Amino acid sequence: MGSSRSILDYSDPEILAAIELAFDDAWSVLVKRGVLVGLINHFELKAELNQRLVNLASGGVTDTDELTRQVLVSFSPA
């Protein structure tokens, strides 16, 4: 039997746009928070941010604002 969970359609332009906008918004906030200070390789943080956004979208979160909010929470210190 198949899963009732929907599979993210990576070709859906609306989902791709939401992820891209959320990435840009979250990146700006992370820069303002000083998360990048002392990091030598920003590419690793960008890759991690992207992966977290894709995971959220795969879980059904496709609203740009909600993607941004949830990904920023995931980067917040405990």
N, CA, C and O atoms as a Maestro MAE file, in Angstrom:
{
 s_m_m2io_version
 :::
 2.0.0
}

f_m_ct {
 s_m_title
 :::
 protein
 m_atom[312] {
  # First column is atom index #
  i_m_mmod_type
  r_m_x_coord
  r_m_y_coord
  r_m_z_coord
  i_m_residue_number
  s_m_chain_name
  s_m_pdb_residue_name
  s_m_pdb_atom_name
  i_m_atomic_number
  :::
  1 25 0.825 -1.186 0.000 1 A "MET " " N  " 7
  2 3 0.000 0.000 0.000 1 A "MET " " CA " 6
  3 2 0.864 1.241 0.000 1 A "MET " " C  " 6
  4 15 1.939 1.264 0.598 1 A "MET " " O  " 8
  5 25 0.395 2.259 -0.664 2 A "GLY " " N  " 7
  6 3 1.142 3.507 -0.724 2 A "GLY " " CA " 6
  7 2 0.960 4.340 0.522 2 A "GLY " " C  " 6
  8 15 0.016 4.147 1.288 2 A "GLY " " O  " 8
  9 25 1.851 5.241 0.708 3 A "SER " " N  " 7
  10 3 1.802 6.153 1.842 3 A "SER " " CA " 6
  11 2 0.803 7.267 1.560 3 A "SER " " C  " 6
  12 15 0.640 7.698 0.419 3 A "SER " " O  " 8
  13 25 0.134 7.729 2.621 4 A "SER " " N  " 7
  14 3 -0.797 8.840 2.447 4 A "SER " " CA " 6
  15 2 -0.065 10.172 2.409 4 A "SER " " C  " 6
  16 15 -0.656 11.198 2.073 4 A "SER " " O  " 8
  17 25 1.198 10.161 2.746 5 A "ARG " " N  " 7
  18 3 2.004 11.380 2.736 5 A "ARG " " CA " 6
  19 2 2.347 11.752 1.296 5 A "ARG " " C  " 6
  20 15 2.833 10.919 0.531 5 A "ARG " " O  " 8
  21 25 2.092 12.994 0.936 6 A "SER " " N  " 7
  22 3 2.377 13.413 -0.429 6 A "SER " " CA " 6
  23 2 3.871 13.618 -0.619 6 A "SER " " C  " 6
  24 15 4.596 13.975 0.309 6 A "SER " " O  " 8
  25 25 4.299 13.386 -1.826 7 A "ILE " " N  " 7
  26 3 5.702 13.568 -2.180 7 A "ILE " " CA " 6
  27 2 5.862 14.971 -2.752 7 A "ILE " " C  " 6
  28 15 5.065 15.412 -3.579 7 A "ILE " " O  " 8
  29 25 6.901 15.662 -2.301 8 A "LEU " " N  " 7
  30 3 7.154 17.016 -2.776 8 A "LEU " " CA " 6
  31 2 7.399 17.003 -4.280 8 A "LEU " " C  " 6
  32 15 8.216 16.232 -4.785 8 A "LEU " " O  " 8
  33 25 6.689 17.856 -4.975 9 A "ASP " " N  " 7
  34 3 6.863 17.993 -6.414 9 A "ASP " " CA " 6
  35 2 7.930 19.059 -6.667 9 A "ASP " " C  " 6
  36 15 7.630 20.253 -6.676 9 A "ASP " " O  " 8
  37 25 9.158 18.629 -6.869 10 A "TYR " " N  " 7
  38 3 10.282 19.543 -7.042 10 A "TYR " " CA " 6
  39 2 10.193 20.351 -8.334 10 A "TYR " " C  " 6
  40 15 10.953 21.299 -8.527 10 A "TYR " " O  " 8
  41 25 9.277 19.983 -9.210 11 A "SER " " N  " 7
  42 3 9.124 20.751 -10.443 11 A "SER " " CA " 6
  43 2 8.036 21.818 -10.323 11 A "SER " " C  " 6
  44 15 7.833 22.599 -11.252 11 A "SER " " O  " 8
  45 25 7.336 21.858 -9.186 12 A "ASP " " N  " 7
  46 3 6.278 22.842 -8.987 12 A "ASP " " CA " 6
  47 2 6.908 24.219 -8.795 12 A "ASP " " C  " 6
  48 15 7.603 24.443 -7.804 12 A "ASP " " O  " 8
  49 25 6.678 25.140 -9.725 13 A "PRO " " N  " 7
  50 3 7.321 26.458 -9.645 13 A "PRO " " CA " 6
  51 2 6.934 27.242 -8.391 13 A "PRO " " C  " 6
  52 15 7.729 28.038 -7.890 13 A "PRO " " O  " 8
  53 25 5.725 27.024 -7.884 14 A "GLU " " N  " 7
  54 3 5.305 27.735 -6.667 14 A "GLU " " CA " 6
  55 2 6.093 27.259 -5.453 14 A "GLU " " C  " 6
  56 15 6.498 28.067 -4.618 14 A "GLU " " O  " 8
  57 25 6.309 25.966 -5.352 15 A "ILE " " N  " 7
  58 3 7.078 25.419 -4.232 15 A "ILE " " CA " 6
  59 2 8.535 25.853 -4.339 15 A "ILE " " C  " 6
  60 15 9.145 26.238 -3.341 15 A "ILE " " O  " 8
  61 25 9.090 25.792 -5.534 16 A "LEU " " N  " 7
  62 3 10.476 26.223 -5.725 16 A "LEU " " CA " 6
  63 2 10.646 27.700 -5.387 16 A "LEU " " C  " 6
  64 15 11.636 28.088 -4.767 16 A "LEU " " O  " 8
  65 25 9.689 28.516 -5.789 17 A "ALA " " N  " 7
  66 3 9.744 29.952 -5.493 17 A "ALA " " CA " 6
  67 2 9.633 30.187 -3.988 17 A "ALA " " C  " 6
  68 15 10.330 31.042 -3.442 17 A "ALA " " O  " 8
  69 25 8.767 29.439 -3.320 18 A "ALA " " N  " 7
  70 3 8.610 29.583 -1.874 18 A "ALA " " CA " 6
  71 2 9.903 29.227 -1.144 18 A "ALA " " C  " 6
  72 15 10.303 29.919 -0.207 18 A "ALA " " O  " 8
  73 25 10.551 28.151 -1.574 19 A "ILE " " N  " 7
  74 3 11.820 27.743 -0.956 19 A "ILE " " CA " 6
  75 2 12.891 28.801 -1.209 19 A "ILE " " C  " 6
  76 15 13.648 29.148 -0.303 19 A "ILE " " O  " 8
  77 25 12.956 29.307 -2.420 20 A "GLU " " N  " 7
  78 3 13.959 30.321 -2.763 20 A "GLU " " CA " 6
  79 2 13.758 31.603 -1.949 20 A "GLU " " C  " 6
  80 15 14.717 32.156 -1.410 20 A "GLU " " O  " 8
  81 25 12.520 32.069 -1.864 21 A "LEU " " N  " 7
  82 3 12.242 33.279 -1.089 21 A "LEU " " CA " 6
  83 2 12.519 33.068 0.397 21 A "LEU " " C  " 6
  84 15 13.073 33.943 1.062 21 A "LEU " " O  " 8
  85 25 12.132 31.908 0.911 22 A "ALA " " N  " 7
  86 3 12.389 31.605 2.311 22 A "ALA " " CA " 6
  87 2 13.893 31.543 2.582 22 A "ALA " " C  " 6
  88 15 14.359 32.000 3.626 22 A "ALA " " O  " 8
  89 25 14.646 30.981 1.646 23 A "PHE " " N  " 7
  90 3 16.101 30.929 1.789 23 A "PHE " " CA " 6
  91 2 16.667 32.341 1.903 23 A "PHE " " C  " 6
  92 15 17.441 32.637 2.813 23 A "PHE " " O  " 8
  93 25 16.275 33.209 0.974 24 A "ASP " " N  " 7
  94 3 16.787 34.586 0.977 24 A "ASP " " CA " 6
  95 2 16.411 35.316 2.263 24 A "ASP " " C  " 6
  96 15 17.240 36.005 2.857 24 A "ASP " " O  " 8
  97 25 15.156 35.163 2.690 25 A "ASP " " N  " 7
  98 3 14.704 35.824 3.917 25 A "ASP " " CA " 6
  99 2 15.450 35.303 5.143 25 A "ASP " " C  " 6
  100 15 15.912 36.081 5.977 25 A "ASP " " O  " 8
  101 25 15.561 33.985 5.241 26 A "ALA " " N  " 7
  102 3 16.238 33.385 6.394 26 A "ALA " " CA " 6
  103 2 17.721 33.737 6.395 26 A "ALA " " C  " 6
  104 15 18.287 34.013 7.453 26 A "ALA " " O  " 8
  105 25 18.348 33.731 5.240 27 A "TRP " " N  " 7
  106 3 19.772 34.067 5.153 27 A "TRP " " CA " 6
  107 2 20.009 35.487 5.656 27 A "TRP " " C  " 6
  108 15 20.963 35.735 6.394 27 A "TRP " " O  " 8
  109 25 19.148 36.413 5.262 28 A "SER " " N  " 7
  110 3 19.277 37.801 5.721 28 A "SER " " CA " 6
  111 2 19.176 37.893 7.242 28 A "SER " " C  " 6
  112 15 19.937 38.623 7.878 28 A "SER " " O  " 8
  113 25 18.245 37.157 7.813 29 A "VAL " " N  " 7
  114 3 18.082 37.163 9.272 29 A "VAL " " CA " 6
  115 2 19.305 36.548 9.945 29 A "VAL " " C  " 6
  116 15 19.793 37.082 10.941 29 A "VAL " " O  " 8
  117 25 19.802 35.442 9.421 30 A "LEU " " N  " 7
  118 3 20.982 34.803 10.011 30 A "LEU " " CA " 6
  119 2 22.192 35.730 9.963 30 A "LEU " " C  " 6
  120 15 22.984 35.766 10.904 30 A "LEU " " O  " 8
  121 25 22.339 36.475 8.878 31 A "VAL " " N  " 7
  122 3 23.439 37.438 8.776 31 A "VAL " " CA " 6
  123 2 23.276 38.519 9.833 31 A "VAL " " C  " 6
  124 15 24.241 38.872 10.512 31 A "VAL " " O  " 8
  125 25 22.065 39.049 9.980 32 A "LYS " " N  " 7
  126 3 21.813 40.092 10.974 32 A "LYS " " CA " 6
  127 2 22.043 39.589 12.400 32 A "LYS " " C  " 6
  128 15 22.484 40.346 13.265 32 A "LYS " " O  " 8
  129 25 21.746 38.327 12.638 33 A "ARG " " N  " 7
  130 3 21.944 37.741 13.972 33 A "ARG " " CA " 6
  131 2 23.420 37.474 14.269 33 A "ARG " " C  " 6
  132 15 23.783 37.181 15.408 33 A "ARG " " O  " 8
  133 25 24.250 37.573 13.269 34 A "GLY " " N  " 7
  134 3 25.668 37.330 13.470 34 A "GLY " " CA " 6
  135 2 26.049 35.863 13.458 34 A "GLY " " C  " 6
  136 15 27.126 35.492 13.924 34 A "GLY " " O  " 8
  137 25 25.172 35.032 12.929 35 A "VAL " " N  " 7
  138 3 25.432 33.595 12.880 35 A "VAL " " CA " 6
  139 2 26.676 33.292 12.043 35 A "VAL " " C  " 6
  140 15 27.347 32.284 12.265 35 A "VAL " " O  " 8
  141 25 26.976 34.157 11.091 36 A "LEU " " N  " 7
  142 3 28.089 33.906 10.178 36 A "LEU " " CA " 6
  143 2 29.436 34.337 10.730 36 A "LEU " " C  " 6
  144 15 30.479 33.987 10.178 36 A "LEU " " O  " 8
  145 25 29.417 35.094 11.816 37 A "VAL " " N  " 7
  146 3 30.663 35.590 12.394 37 A "VAL " " CA " 6
  147 2 31.540 34.408 12.798 37 A "VAL " " C  " 6
  148 15 31.105 33.517 13.528 37 A "VAL " " O  " 8
  149 25 32.744 34.414 12.328 38 A "GLY " " N  " 7
  150 3 33.704 33.361 12.675 38 A "GLY " " CA " 6
  151 2 33.624 32.125 11.802 38 A "GLY " " C  " 6
  152 15 34.468 31.236 11.909 38 A "GLY " " O  " 8
  153 25 32.638 32.056 10.953 39 A "LEU " " N  " 7
  154 3 32.547 30.903 10.060 39 A "LEU " " CA " 6
  155 2 33.474 31.106 8.868 39 A "LEU " " C  " 6
  156 15 33.469 32.160 8.233 39 A "LEU " " O  " 8
  157 25 34.243 30.112 8.585 40 A "ILE " " N  " 7
  158 3 35.155 30.181 7.454 40 A "ILE " " CA " 6
  159 2 34.429 29.825 6.165 40 A "ILE " " C  " 6
  160 15 34.679 30.423 5.119 40 A "ILE " " O  " 8
  161 25 33.533 28.852 6.243 41 A "ASN " " N  " 7
  162 3 32.885 28.347 5.047 41 A "ASN " " CA " 6
  163 2 31.377 28.603 5.095 41 A "ASN " " C  " 6
  164 15 30.624 27.820 5.676 41 A "ASN " " O  " 8
  165 25 30.952 29.690 4.487 42 A "HIS " " N  " 7
  166 3 29.524 30.017 4.435 42 A "HIS " " CA " 6
  167 2 28.764 29.024 3.559 42 A "HIS " " C  " 6
  168 15 27.549 28.876 3.696 42 A "HIS " " O  " 8
  169 25 29.471 28.348 2.665 43 A "PHE " " N  " 7
  170 3 28.817 27.392 1.773 43 A "PHE " " CA " 6
  171 2 28.180 26.251 2.561 43 A "PHE " " C  " 6
  172 15 27.112 25.763 2.190 43 A "PHE " " O  " 8
  173 25 28.825 25.824 3.644 44 A "GLU " " N  " 7
  174 3 28.268 24.745 4.457 44 A "GLU " " CA " 6
  175 2 26.978 25.189 5.130 44 A "GLU " " C  " 6
  176 15 26.017 24.422 5.191 44 A "GLU " " O  " 8
  177 25 26.946 26.416 5.634 45 A "LEU " " N  " 7
  178 3 25.740 26.929 6.262 45 A "LEU " " CA " 6
  179 2 24.629 27.096 5.229 45 A "LEU " " C  " 6
  180 15 23.467 26.808 5.515 45 A "LEU " " O  " 8
  181 25 24.976 27.555 4.042 46 A "LYS " " N  " 7
  182 3 23.974 27.684 2.978 46 A "LYS " " CA " 6
  183 2 23.415 26.311 2.605 46 A "LYS " " C  " 6
  184 15 22.210 26.169 2.395 46 A "LYS " " O  " 8
  185 25 24.263 25.323 2.523 47 A "ALA " " N  " 7
  186 3 23.810 23.969 2.198 47 A "ALA " " CA " 6
  187 2 22.890 23.437 3.296 47 A "ALA " " C  " 6
  188 15 21.873 22.805 3.008 47 A "ALA " " O  " 8
  189 25 23.247 23.693 4.544 48 A "GLU " " N  " 7
  190 3 22.418 23.246 5.664 48 A "GLU " " CA " 6
  191 2 21.067 23.962 5.663 48 A "GLU " " C  " 6
  192 15 20.034 23.334 5.894 48 A "GLU " " O  " 8
  193 25 21.068 25.261 5.407 49 A "LEU " " N  " 7
  194 3 19.835 26.028 5.323 49 A "LEU " " CA " 6
  195 2 18.948 25.472 4.216 49 A "LEU " " C  " 6
  196 15 17.751 25.264 4.415 49 A "LEU " " O  " 8
  197 25 19.531 25.237 3.067 50 A "ASN " " N  " 7
  198 3 18.782 24.684 1.941 50 A "ASN " " CA " 6
  199 2 18.192 23.317 2.286 50 A "ASN " " C  " 6
  200 15 17.028 23.051 1.986 50 A "ASN " " O  " 8
  201 25 18.981 22.456 2.909 51 A "GLN " " N  " 7
  202 3 18.512 21.111 3.257 51 A "GLN " " CA " 6
  203 2 17.347 21.183 4.237 51 A "GLN " " C  " 6
  204 15 16.373 20.442 4.103 51 A "GLN " " O  " 8
  205 25 17.445 22.066 5.213 52 A "ARG " " N  " 7
  206 3 16.359 22.195 6.190 52 A "ARG " " CA " 6
  207 2 15.083 22.703 5.523 52 A "ARG " " C  " 6
  208 15 13.989 22.250 5.861 52 A "ARG " " O  " 8
  209 25 15.210 23.628 4.589 53 A "LEU " " N  " 7
  210 3 14.038 24.134 3.870 53 A "LEU " " CA " 6
  211 2 13.400 23.038 3.016 53 A "LEU " " C  " 6
  212 15 12.176 22.910 2.983 53 A "LEU " " O  " 8
  213 25 14.210 22.264 2.338 54 A "VAL " " N  " 7
  214 3 13.689 21.166 1.520 54 A "VAL " " CA " 6
  215 2 12.996 20.140 2.411 54 A "VAL " " C  " 6
  216 15 11.947 19.611 2.044 54 A "VAL " " O  " 8
  217 25 13.572 19.855 3.577 55 A "ASN " " N  " 7
  218 3 12.944 18.911 4.505 55 A "ASN " " CA " 6
  219 2 11.581 19.431 4.965 55 A "ASN " " C  " 6
  220 15 10.611 18.675 5.026 55 A "ASN " " O  " 8
  221 25 11.513 20.718 5.287 56 A "LEU " " N  " 7
  222 3 10.244 21.308 5.699 56 A "LEU " " CA " 6
  223 2 9.221 21.232 4.568 56 A "LEU " " C  " 6
  224 15 8.067 20.863 4.789 56 A "LEU " " O  " 8
  225 25 9.648 21.581 3.361 57 A "ALA " " N  " 7
  226 3 8.743 21.528 2.208 57 A "ALA " " CA " 6
  227 2 8.285 20.095 1.944 57 A "ALA " " C  " 6
  228 15 7.125 19.863 1.605 57 A "ALA " " O  " 8
  229 25 9.185 19.151 2.096 58 A "SER " " N  " 7
  230 3 8.827 17.741 1.909 58 A "SER " " CA " 6
  231 2 7.802 17.292 2.943 58 A "SER " " C  " 6
  232 15 7.000 16.391 2.693 58 A "SER " " O  " 8
  233 25 7.841 17.932 4.106 59 A "GLY " " N  " 7
  234 3 6.881 17.621 5.157 59 A "GLY " " CA " 6
  235 2 5.554 18.348 5.005 59 A "GLY " " C  " 6
  236 15 4.660 18.198 5.837 59 A "GLY " " O  " 8
  237 25 5.426 19.138 3.938 60 A "GLY " " N  " 7
  238 3 4.160 19.781 3.659 60 A "GLY " " CA " 6
  239 2 4.119 21.280 3.890 60 A "GLY " " C  " 6
  240 15 3.104 21.918 3.607 60 A "GLY " " O  " 8
  241 25 5.205 21.859 4.400 61 A "VAL " " N  " 7
  242 3 5.237 23.307 4.617 61 A "VAL " " CA " 6
  243 2 5.665 23.958 3.307 61 A "VAL " " C  " 6
  244 15 6.807 23.798 2.875 61 A "VAL " " O  " 8
  245 25 4.755 24.688 2.677 62 A "THR " " N  " 7
  246 3 5.087 25.302 1.391 62 A "THR " " CA " 6
  247 2 4.820 26.802 1.363 62 A "THR " " C  " 6
  248 15 5.057 27.447 0.342 62 A "THR " " O  " 8
  249 25 4.335 27.364 2.457 63 A "ASP " " N  " 7
  250 3 4.143 28.806 2.549 63 A "ASP " " CA " 6
  251 2 5.484 29.465 2.870 63 A "ASP " " C  " 6
  252 15 6.184 29.039 3.788 63 A "ASP " " O  " 8
  253 25 5.834 30.493 2.121 64 A "THR " " N  " 7
  254 3 7.138 31.144 2.285 64 A "THR " " CA " 6
  255 2 7.365 31.636 3.704 64 A "THR " " C  " 6
  256 15 8.420 31.389 4.288 64 A "THR " " O  " 8
  257 25 6.382 32.329 4.262 65 A "ASP " " N  " 7
  258 3 6.546 32.871 5.611 65 A "ASP " " CA " 6
  259 2 6.705 31.767 6.646 65 A "ASP " " C  " 6
  260 15 7.508 31.884 7.571 65 A "ASP " " O  " 8
  261 25 5.939 30.697 6.488 66 A "GLU " " N  " 7
  262 3 6.024 29.586 7.442 66 A "GLU " " CA " 6
  263 2 7.334 28.823 7.276 66 A "GLU " " C  " 6
  264 15 7.926 28.389 8.265 66 A "GLU " " O  " 8
  265 25 7.788 28.658 6.048 67 A "LEU " " N  " 7
  266 3 9.099 28.037 5.830 67 A "LEU " " CA " 6
  267 2 10.194 28.851 6.521 67 A "LEU " " C  " 6
  268 15 11.058 28.300 7.204 67 A "LEU " " O  " 8
  269 25 10.140 30.174 6.330 68 A "THR " " N  " 7
  270 3 11.144 31.052 6.931 68 A "THR " " CA " 6
  271 2 11.093 30.955 8.450 68 A "THR " " C  " 6
  272 15 12.126 30.810 9.103 68 A "THR " " O  " 8
  273 25 9.899 31.035 9.006 69 A "ARG " " N  " 7
  274 3 9.741 30.993 10.458 69 A "ARG " " CA " 6
  275 2 10.289 29.686 11.033 69 A "ARG " " C  " 6
  276 15 11.065 29.686 11.989 69 A "ARG " " O  " 8
  277 25 9.873 28.584 10.435 70 A "GLN " " N  " 7
  278 3 10.286 27.287 10.969 70 A "GLN " " CA " 6
  279 2 11.782 27.039 10.810 70 A "GLN " " C  " 6
  280 15 12.414 26.474 11.703 70 A "GLN " " O  " 8
  281 25 12.348 27.453 9.692 71 A "VAL " " N  " 7
  282 3 13.784 27.209 9.516 71 A "VAL " " CA " 6
  283 2 14.596 28.068 10.474 71 A "VAL " " C  " 6
  284 15 15.631 27.629 10.977 71 A "VAL " " O  " 8
  285 25 14.132 29.302 10.733 72 A "LEU " " N  " 7
  286 3 14.848 30.143 11.692 72 A "LEU " " CA " 6
  287 2 14.763 29.575 13.101 72 A "LEU " " C  " 6
  288 15 15.728 29.651 13.861 72 A "LEU " " O  " 8
  289 25 13.624 29.012 13.450 73 A "VAL " " N  " 7
  290 3 13.484 28.355 14.759 73 A "VAL " " CA " 6
  291 2 14.489 27.203 14.866 73 A "VAL " " C  " 6
  292 15 15.064 26.965 15.928 73 A "VAL " " O  " 8
  293 25 14.688 26.501 13.763 74 A "SER " " N  " 7
  294 3 15.617 25.358 13.785 74 A "SER " " CA " 6
  295 2 17.065 25.797 13.978 74 A "SER " " C  " 6
  296 15 17.905 24.991 14.379 74 A "SER " " O  " 8
  297 25 17.369 27.068 13.698 75 A "PHE " " N  " 7
  298 3 18.717 27.587 13.896 75 A "PHE " " CA " 6
  299 2 18.869 28.319 15.234 75 A "PHE " " C  " 6
  300 15 19.966 28.747 15.593 75 A "PHE " " O  " 8
  301 25 17.769 28.456 15.961 76 A "SER " " N  " 7
  302 3 17.826 29.179 17.236 76 A "SER " " CA " 6
  303 2 18.536 28.340 18.280 76 A "SER " " C  " 6
  304 15 18.383 27.119 18.315 76 A "SER " " O  " 8
  305 25 19.323 29.004 19.140 77 A "PRO " " N  " 7
  306 3 19.976 28.251 20.212 77 A "PRO " " CA " 6
  307 2 18.946 27.693 21.183 77 A "PRO " " C  " 6
  308 15 17.908 28.310 21.424 77 A "PRO " " O  " 8
  309 25 19.232 26.552 21.722 78 A "ALA " " N  " 7
  310 3 18.288 25.876 22.639 78 A "ALA " " CA " 6
  311 2 18.131 26.624 23.940 78 A "ALA " " C  " 6
  312 15 17.378 26.192 24.814 78 A "ALA " " O  " 8
  :::
 }
 m_bond[311] {
  # First column is bond index #
  i_m_from
  i_m_to
  i_m_order
  :::
  1 1 2 1
  2 2 3 1
  3 3 4 2
  4 3 5 1
  5 5 6 1
  6 6 7 1
  7 7 8 2
  8 7 9 1
  9 9 10 1
  10 10 11 1
  11 11 12 2
  12 11 13 1
  13 13 14 1
  14 14 15 1
  15 15 16 2
  16 15 17 1
  17 17 18 1
  18 18 19 1
  19 19 20 2
  20 19 21 1
  21 21 22 1
  22 22 23 1
  23 23 24 2
  24 23 25 1
  25 25 26 1
  26 26 27 1
  27 27 28 2
  28 27 29 1
  29 29 30 1
  30 30 31 1
  31 31 32 2
  32 31 33 1
  33 33 34 1
  34 34 35 1
  35 35 36 2
  36 35 37 1
  37 37 38 1
  38 38 39 1
  39 39 40 2
  40 39 41 1
  41 41 42 1
  42 42 43 1
  43 43 44 2
  44 43 45 1
  45 45 46 1
  46 46 47 1
  47 47 48 2
  48 47 49 1
  49 49 50 1
  50 50 51 1
  51 51 52 2
  52 51 53 1
  53 53 54 1
  54 54 55 1
  55 55 56 2
  56 55 57 1
  57 57 58 1
  58 58 59 1
  59 59 60 2
  60 59 61 1
  61 61 62 1
  62 62 63 1
  63 63 64 2
  64 63 65 1
  65 65 66 1
  66 66 67 1
  67 67 68 2
  68 67 69 1
  69 69 70 1
  70 70 71 1
  71 71 72 2
  72 71 73 1
  73 73 74 1
  74 74 75 1
  75 75 76 2
  76 75 77 1
  77 77 78 1
  78 78 79 1
  79 79 80 2
  80 79 81 1
  81 81 82 1
  82 82 83 1
  83 83 84 2
  84 83 85 1
  85 85 86 1
  86 86 87 1
  87 87 88 2
  88 87 89 1
  89 89 90 1
  90 90 91 1
  91 91 92 2
  92 91 93 1
  93 93 94 1
  94 94 95 1
  95 95 96 2
  96 95 97 1
  97 97 98 1
  98 98 99 1
  99 99 100 2
  100 99 101 1
  101 101 102 1
  102 102 103 1
  103 103 104 2
  104 103 105 1
  105 105 106 1
  106 106 107 1
  107 107 108 2
  108 107 109 1
  109 109 110 1
  110 110 111 1
  111 111 112 2
  112 111 113 1
  113 113 114 1
  114 114 115 1
  115 115 116 2
  116 115 117 1
  117 117 118 1
  118 118 119 1
  119 119 120 2
  120 119 121 1
  121 121 122 1
  122 122 123 1
  123 123 124 2
  124 123 125 1
  125 125 126 1
  126 126 127 1
  127 127 128 2
  128 127 129 1
  129 129 130 1
  130 130 131 1
  131 131 132 2
  132 131 133 1
  133 133 134 1
  134 134 135 1
  135 135 136 2
  136 135 137 1
  137 137 138 1
  138 138 139 1
  139 139 140 2
  140 139 141 1
  141 141 142 1
  142 142 143 1
  143 143 144 2
  144 143 145 1
  145 145 146 1
  146 146 147 1
  147 147 148 2
  148 147 149 1
  149 149 150 1
  150 150 151 1
  151 151 152 2
  152 151 153 1
  153 153 154 1
  154 154 155 1
  155 155 156 2
  156 155 157 1
  157 157 158 1
  158 158 159 1
  159 159 160 2
  160 159 161 1
  161 161 162 1
  162 162 163 1
  163 163 164 2
  164 163 165 1
  165 165 166 1
  166 166 167 1
  167 167 168 2
  168 167 169 1
  169 169 170 1
  170 170 171 1
  171 171 172 2
  172 171 173 1
  173 173 174 1
  174 174 175 1
  175 175 176 2
  176 175 177 1
  177 177 178 1
  178 178 179 1
  179 179 180 2
  180 179 181 1
  181 181 182 1
  182 182 183 1
  183 183 184 2
  184 183 185 1
  185 185 186 1
  186 186 187 1
  187 187 188 2
  188 187 189 1
  189 189 190 1
  190 190 191 1
  191 191 192 2
  192 191 193 1
  193 193 194 1
  194 194 195 1
  195 195 196 2
  196 195 197 1
  197 197 198 1
  198 198 199 1
  199 199 200 2
  200 199 201 1
  201 201 202 1
  202 202 203 1
  203 203 204 2
  204 203 205 1
  205 205 206 1
  206 206 207 1
  207 207 208 2
  208 207 209 1
  209 209 210 1
  210 210 211 1
  211 211 212 2
  212 211 213 1
  213 213 214 1
  214 214 215 1
  215 215 216 2
  216 215 217 1
  217 217 218 1
  218 218 219 1
  219 219 220 2
  220 219 221 1
  221 221 222 1
  222 222 223 1
  223 223 224 2
  224 223 225 1
  225 225 226 1
  226 226 227 1
  227 227 228 2
  228 227 229 1
  229 229 230 1
  230 230 231 1
  231 231 232 2
  232 231 233 1
  233 233 234 1
  234 234 235 1
  235 235 236 2
  236 235 237 1
  237 237 238 1
  238 238 239 1
  239 239 240 2
  240 239 241 1
  241 241 242 1
  242 242 243 1
  243 243 244 2
  244 243 245 1
  245 245 246 1
  246 246 247 1
  247 247 248 2
  248 247 249 1
  249 249 250 1
  250 250 251 1
  251 251 252 2
  252 251 253 1
  253 253 254 1
  254 254 255 1
  255 255 256 2
  256 255 257 1
  257 257 258 1
  258 258 259 1
  259 259 260 2
  260 259 261 1
  261 261 262 1
  262 262 263 1
  263 263 264 2
  264 263 265 1
  265 265 266 1
  266 266 267 1
  267 267 268 2
  268 267 269 1
  269 269 270 1
  270 270 271 1
  271 271 272 2
  272 271 273 1
  273 273 274 1
  274 274 275 1
  275 275 276 2
  276 275 277 1
  277 277 278 1
  278 278 279 1
  279 279 280 2
  280 279 281 1
  281 281 282 1
  282 282 283 1
  283 283 284 2
  284 283 285 1
  285 285 286 1
  286 286 287 1
  287 287 288 2
  288 287 289 1
  289 289 290 1
  290 290 291 1
  291 291 292 2
  292 291 293 1
  293 293 294 1
  294 294 295 1
  295 295 296 2
  296 295 297 1
  297 297 298 1
  298 298 299 1
  299 299 300 2
  300 299 301 1
  301 301 302 1
  302 302 303 1
  303 303 304 2
  304 303 305 1
  305 305 306 1
  306 306 307 1
  307 307 308 2
  308 307 309 1
  309 309 310 1
  310 310 311 1
  311 311 312 2
  :::
 }
}
